[in-house]
Amino acid sequence: MKRMKMELAGAMILGILLFGGKDALAQSQGTQQPPAQGEKAPAPTTPAPLTLNAAPPPVSAEEDAAMKAFRDAPLTDVAKKDQMGEALVLKYPQSRYRVEVYGWLVKGYLGTGDVDKMEVTGEKELAIQPDDATTLAIMGWMLPRAISGSMPVADREKRLDKSEQYSKKALELIPTLQKPVGLTDEQFTAAKNQTSALAYSGLGTVAFRRGKFNDAIPNLEQAVKLDPTPDPVNYYLLGISNEKASHFDDAIAAFTKCASFPGGLQPTCKSGIEEVKKLSLTQLNVPR
């Protein structure tokens, strides 16, 4: 069986969740942005009581201007937006905007394939805002895919444990999210489904990496069921997992679906179909 092929460019399935509507799920978790010019500010909420150890961050017109420039930078120029975000948190390490900047950088590094930076930045954000379902799901989804054969066993297991933890927590949080103002029910449902699909895929990939194919199958099935932008890698892993579990018809169905997507996995999945067919015939001809 051929090794798993993880094409970062082909696996960028973030769509409506990551690059639409200024991070809908992050908004639903209390990460608010100042109103645009001409918009009414949201009704004030009761502030938390201040203590000597909880002084509000200082207001800086220069910092506000830097944040506005960062927000206004086009989403299509990921590298530039990453650079602006990095510069902002470097200059203002205690910025009141750092959660929002870190949240973007997690997605930006994912888009450029820099998984190590994504992991470090995601952990910085989660240290401040541990209930960010979006970041949790992204981290849980990508970390087990980024494991290489040369990675030490201890580092590999640490990354798998972390992915499992993040994915499970994201799935616990998603049902509790509140729909942000300005988002339709359909958009919010699609965003939640996308996030859930990432988390289920993370759990399925962790089980797959550990050789627990019967555990991988239901999670990967949930991922492909919920995902509004199907990821062929999930179908590929589902095909292998069903093959290993001797569910040959299901394996053929998953490989067939994978092979329907153009890209680098297409020939691999076509080969998978033929391999499973031969294997199923061999099993049928084994004397009982």
Backbone torsions as a table, in degrees:
resi	resn	phi	psi	omega
1	MET	NA	132.7	-178.6
2	LYS	-71.1	151.7	-180.0
3	ARG	-68.0	155.7	178.4
4	MET	-62.2	132.8	177.9
5	LYS	-104.9	116.8	-178.4
6	MET	-109.1	96.3	179.2
7	GLU	-93.2	107.5	-176.0
8	LEU	-60.5	-41.1	-178.7
9	ALA	-64.4	-38.8	-179.0
10	GLY	-78.4	-13.4	-177.0
11	ALA	-101.2	10.2	179.6
12	MET	-79.3	84.3	-172.2
13	ILE	-105.7	24.0	-167.3
14	LEU	-76.9	-29.1	170.0
15	GLY	40.5	-123.0	-173.7
16	ILE	-61.5	-30.2	-177.4
17	LEU	-69.4	-45.8	-169.4
18	LEU	-95.9	-34.6	-173.2
19	PHE	-119.7	16.7	177.8
20	GLY	-124.1	138.1	170.8
21	GLY	66.5	26.5	177.7
22	LYS	51.7	53.2	172.3
23	ASP	60.2	74.4	-174.5
24	ALA	-56.7	-45.3	-176.5
25	LEU	-70.8	-33.7	176.7
26	ALA	-62.9	-38.4	178.3
27	GLN	-62.3	-38.7	-176.7
28	SER	-70.6	-11.8	-179.3
29	GLN	-102.8	11.4	172.6
30	GLY	99.4	4.8	175.0
31	THR	-83.8	95.8	-173.4
32	GLN	-96.8	150.9	176.7
33	GLN	-114.7	148.4	177.2
34	PRO	-59.8	146.9	-178.7
35	PRO	-65.6	145.4	175.7
36	ALA	-68.8	164.0	-179.9
37	GLN	-58.7	130.5	179.3
38	GLY	94.5	-13.6	179.4
39	GLU	-92.5	152.4	176.5
40	LYS	-80.6	140.2	177.0
41	ALA	-71.2	147.1	178.3
42	PRO	-65.5	155.6	179.2
43	ALA	-59.3	136.4	-177.8
44	PRO	-66.0	144.1	175.6
45	THR	-101.9	161.7	179.8
46	THR	-70.6	118.8	-177.5
47	PRO	-71.5	154.3	175.2
48	ALA	-68.2	146.4	179.8
49	PRO	-62.7	138.7	-178.9
50	LEU	-87.5	145.3	174.4
51	THR	-126.6	175.5	179.0
52	LEU	-62.0	-24.6	-178.0
53	ASN	-99.6	7.8	-176.0
54	ALA	-132.1	47.2	178.4
55	ALA	-69.4	142.5	179.1
56	PRO	-67.6	150.1	179.5
57	PRO	-63.9	146.5	-178.7
58	PRO	-66.7	148.3	177.8
59	VAL	-85.1	134.7	-179.2
60	SER	-137.1	118.9	178.5
61	ALA	-63.3	-34.9	179.6
62	GLU	-67.2	-41.6	178.1
63	GLU	-65.4	-41.3	177.7
64	ASP	-60.5	-41.4	179.8
65	ALA	-65.4	-39.7	178.8
66	ALA	-64.8	-38.9	179.3
67	MET	-68.4	-38.8	178.0
68	LYS	-62.9	-42.3	178.0
69	ALA	-63.1	-38.9	178.5
70	PHE	-63.4	-46.4	-179.9
71	ARG	-64.4	-34.9	-176.9
72	ASP	-78.9	-15.5	179.9
73	ALA	-62.1	137.8	-175.8
74	PRO	-63.5	138.8	178.6
75	LEU	-65.2	-22.7	-177.6
76	THR	-73.1	-22.3	179.3
77	ASP	-99.7	78.1	-173.0
78	VAL	-63.1	-43.3	-177.0
79	ALA	-61.8	-42.7	-179.8
80	LYS	-65.6	-43.4	-179.2
81	LYS	-65.7	-37.7	175.2
82	ASP	-58.9	-46.5	-178.3
83	GLN	-62.0	-41.3	179.8
84	MET	-66.2	-40.0	178.2
85	GLY	-65.6	-42.3	178.4
86	GLU	-61.0	-43.9	-179.1
87	ALA	-64.4	-37.5	-177.4
88	LEU	-66.3	-48.6	-177.6
89	VAL	-74.7	-21.4	174.7
90	LEU	-71.8	-41.6	-178.9
91	LYS	-76.4	-33.7	-178.3
92	TYR	-124.9	74.7	-174.0
93	PRO	-63.3	-21.9	177.4
94	GLN	-107.1	23.5	-177.2
95	SER	-55.6	140.2	175.5
96	ARG	-70.3	-8.1	178.6
97	TYR	-99.0	2.2	-168.7
98	ARG	-65.5	-30.6	177.5
99	VAL	-62.6	-44.9	179.1
100	GLU	-63.5	-42.3	-179.4
101	VAL	-66.1	-46.2	178.0
102	TYR	-59.4	-40.9	179.5
103	GLY	-59.8	-41.4	176.4
104	TRP	-66.3	-45.5	-175.3
105	LEU	-60.6	-34.3	175.7
106	VAL	-56.9	-45.5	-179.7
107	LYS	-72.1	-38.9	179.9
108	GLY	-63.6	-44.4	178.3
109	TYR	-66.6	-33.5	174.9
110	LEU	-62.7	-43.6	-179.4
111	GLY	-64.0	-31.1	179.3
112	THR	-94.5	-0.7	176.4
113	GLY	81.0	14.9	179.9
114	ASP	-93.1	81.9	-173.2
115	VAL	-68.6	-35.0	-179.6
116	ASP	-63.0	-45.4	177.5
117	LYS	-65.5	-38.6	178.3
118	MET	-58.8	-43.8	-178.4
119	GLU	-64.8	-46.7	-179.2
120	VAL	-62.5	-46.2	-177.7
121	THR	-68.6	-39.9	177.7
122	GLY	-60.4	-39.3	179.2
123	GLU	-68.5	-33.9	175.5
124	LYS	-63.9	-43.8	-179.7
125	GLU	-66.0	-44.8	-177.3
126	LEU	-67.7	-23.9	175.1
127	ALA	-66.7	-28.5	179.1
128	ILE	-92.4	-42.7	-177.6
129	GLN	-129.7	83.1	-172.0
130	PRO	-69.9	-12.2	-177.3
131	ASP	-103.8	28.4	177.0
132	ASP	-82.2	98.7	-175.4
133	ALA	-61.6	-34.7	-178.7
134	THR	-63.6	-52.0	179.9
135	THR	-64.3	-41.1	177.8
136	LEU	-57.7	-45.2	-178.1
137	ALA	-67.6	-41.7	179.1
138	ILE	-62.5	-45.8	-180.0
139	MET	-63.8	-45.1	179.8
140	GLY	-62.6	-32.6	-178.9
141	TRP	-75.1	-45.0	-170.4
142	MET	-85.3	-35.4	-172.7
143	LEU	-57.5	-45.0	-179.6
144	PRO	-72.0	-20.3	177.0
145	ARG	-76.5	-24.0	-174.0
146	ALA	-91.7	12.7	178.9
147	ILE	-80.6	130.5	179.0
148	SER	-104.8	161.0	179.6
149	GLY	-64.8	-23.5	-178.2
150	SER	-87.6	-4.3	-177.8
151	MET	-69.7	132.9	177.2
152	PRO	-56.5	148.0	-175.9
153	VAL	-58.0	-41.6	-178.5
154	ALA	-62.7	-42.3	178.9
155	ASP	-67.4	-37.9	178.6
156	ARG	-61.8	-48.6	-178.9
157	GLU	-66.3	-36.6	177.2
158	LYS	-61.2	-43.1	-179.8
159	ARG	-68.2	-39.0	178.4
160	LEU	-66.3	-41.8	177.8
161	ASP	-61.3	-43.6	-179.1
162	LYS	-63.7	-43.6	179.1
163	SER	-61.2	-44.1	180.0
164	GLU	-62.1	-43.1	179.7
165	GLN	-62.9	-47.4	-178.4
166	TYR	-64.0	-43.9	-177.2
167	SER	-63.8	-44.1	179.9
168	LYS	-64.1	-41.2	-179.7
169	LYS	-66.2	-39.6	177.8
170	ALA	-59.7	-43.4	-179.3
171	LEU	-66.6	-29.2	175.7
172	GLU	-71.1	-35.9	-174.7
173	LEU	-80.8	-35.5	-171.1
174	ILE	-55.1	-43.6	-179.9
175	PRO	-64.6	-17.7	-177.0
176	THR	-91.3	-6.4	-175.3
177	LEU	-69.1	146.0	177.5
178	GLN	-102.5	141.8	-178.2
179	LYS	-68.2	126.6	178.9
180	PRO	-69.4	154.0	175.2
181	VAL	-63.9	137.6	177.7
182	GLY	91.6	-2.3	179.3
183	LEU	-109.8	133.6	178.7
184	THR	-74.3	162.7	176.9
185	ASP	-59.2	-39.9	-178.6
186	GLU	-65.1	-42.4	179.8
187	GLN	-66.0	-40.9	-179.1
188	PHE	-67.1	-41.4	177.5
189	THR	-62.4	-42.7	178.9
190	ALA	-62.8	-40.3	179.5
191	ALA	-65.6	-42.9	178.4
192	LYS	-65.2	-40.8	179.0
193	ASN	-63.8	-41.3	178.6
194	GLN	-61.4	-44.5	-179.8
195	THR	-65.1	-42.7	177.9
196	SER	-62.6	-40.6	179.7
197	ALA	-61.1	-41.0	177.1
198	LEU	-61.4	-43.9	-178.3
199	ALA	-66.4	-44.3	177.9
200	TYR	-63.8	-38.7	176.9
201	SER	-62.5	-39.5	177.0
202	GLY	-59.4	-46.8	179.0
203	LEU	-63.9	-41.1	179.2
204	GLY	-64.4	-39.8	-179.3
205	THR	-70.1	-36.5	176.0
206	VAL	-61.2	-47.5	178.9
207	ALA	-62.2	-40.7	178.3
208	PHE	-60.4	-47.2	-179.4
209	ARG	-60.4	-30.2	-178.8
210	ARG	-91.0	3.2	178.7
211	GLY	75.9	15.5	179.3
212	LYS	-95.9	74.7	-169.8
213	PHE	-68.3	-34.4	177.8
214	ASN	-67.3	-28.1	175.0
215	ASP	-79.4	-32.5	-179.3
216	ALA	-67.2	-37.7	-171.4
217	ILE	-57.5	-54.4	-176.9
218	PRO	-63.9	-32.7	178.5
219	ASN	-70.5	-42.2	177.7
220	LEU	-67.6	-34.2	176.3
221	GLU	-63.6	-41.1	176.7
222	GLN	-64.6	-39.0	-179.5
223	ALA	-61.4	-47.2	-177.8
224	VAL	-73.4	-25.6	178.4
225	LYS	-70.9	-40.2	-173.7
226	LEU	-89.1	-23.0	-170.7
227	ASP	-69.9	116.7	177.1
228	PRO	-74.4	-15.2	176.2
229	THR	-125.8	84.8	-169.7
230	PRO	-51.7	139.8	-179.5
231	ASP	-107.4	114.4	-177.7
232	PRO	-61.5	-25.3	178.8
233	VAL	-61.9	-38.0	177.9
234	ASN	-61.9	-42.0	178.0
235	TYR	-66.1	-37.3	178.3
236	TYR	-62.4	-48.6	178.9
237	LEU	-64.3	-36.0	178.2
238	LEU	-66.3	-37.5	177.1
239	GLY	-63.2	-47.1	179.6
240	ILE	-63.9	-43.3	-177.9
241	SER	-62.2	-42.9	177.8
242	ASN	-67.0	-36.4	176.8
243	GLU	-62.9	-45.7	-179.9
244	LYS	-64.8	-29.6	179.4
245	ALA	-89.5	6.5	179.8
246	SER	63.6	28.7	172.2
247	HIS	-96.7	76.2	-166.8
248	PHE	-68.0	-40.0	179.1
249	ASP	-63.5	-41.6	178.7
250	ASP	-67.6	-35.1	178.5
251	ALA	-65.1	-44.0	179.0
252	ILE	-62.5	-41.2	179.3
253	ALA	-62.4	-42.2	-179.7
254	ALA	-68.7	-44.2	178.2
255	PHE	-63.8	-36.2	178.9
256	THR	-64.3	-42.5	177.9
257	LYS	-64.5	-42.7	177.9
258	CYS	-60.0	-42.1	-177.5
259	ALA	-69.3	-13.4	-179.9
260	SER	-79.2	-10.5	-180.0
261	PHE	-97.0	127.5	175.3
262	PRO	-63.8	148.3	178.7
263	GLY	138.1	-177.1	-174.2
264	GLY	-65.3	-24.5	-179.6
265	LEU	-81.3	-14.6	-173.3
266	GLN	-57.8	-51.1	178.8
267	PRO	-64.8	-34.0	178.3
268	THR	-63.5	-42.7	-179.2
269	CYS	-70.9	-33.6	175.1
270	LYS	-64.3	-40.6	176.7
271	SER	-65.0	-35.7	178.5
272	GLY	-60.9	-38.0	178.4
273	ILE	-60.1	-48.0	-178.4
274	GLU	-66.7	-38.1	-179.8
275	GLU	-63.6	-43.1	-179.7
276	VAL	-66.9	-38.6	178.2
277	LYS	-60.4	-44.4	179.2
278	LYS	-65.6	-41.1	-179.3
279	LEU	-65.0	-40.0	179.8
280	SER	-66.6	-36.4	177.0
281	LEU	-67.3	-38.6	177.8
282	THR	-62.0	-41.8	-179.9
283	GLN	-65.4	-37.7	-179.6
284	LEU	-67.8	-28.3	-177.4
285	ASN	-91.3	0.4	178.0
286	VAL	-72.9	127.7	179.5
287	PRO	-62.1	137.5	179.2
288	ARG	-91.2	NA	NA
